[in-house]
Amino acid sequence: MIDLYKKKCESDFLDYISRNSLDNFYLTENNERVFIKEKYSLRKLLKESLNFYISRNDMEINGAILVWKSNFNKISRKYVKFITNDPKILKNLLTVLLWHTNSDLYIKIDNNSIFIKVLKQKGFQFFRGRGQQILLRRLQHGSYSGYNKNKNKEYSR
């Protein structure tokens, strides 16, 4: 079952994070990663986020996903942040998130992640390489992708 995050599940969610520490569930502050480990960092993440969903199996949390708003060097992007160990749960969470999101989305993920296949099935495409990570992008239907220097200085849609 997938539901919107509610403050009453804060302690359950922090417990889930502590048991499932994954490297892609963080926010960036002053150019440094702040991993979500306590109430303060979780509340800061929530304040800067949209559409936060929690997946449960019976009463146990087994995954979560949200859109985090990033503003850096006058560039504003919306990044998908998720925490789960199961690609099937990510697929279900993404389905709900994408249904309720009306903007271009980005996600940074390790090159060898087990989740890349699911992200591609949901419309995310390679945008840029970043060392051990890649940046994937999913354009909102009809959105203009603009200039992409990786495409021989052509405009792409």
Order of alpha helices (4+ residues) and beta strands (2+ residues): beta-alpha-beta-beta-alpha-beta-beta-beta-alpha-beta-alpha-beta-beta-beta-beta
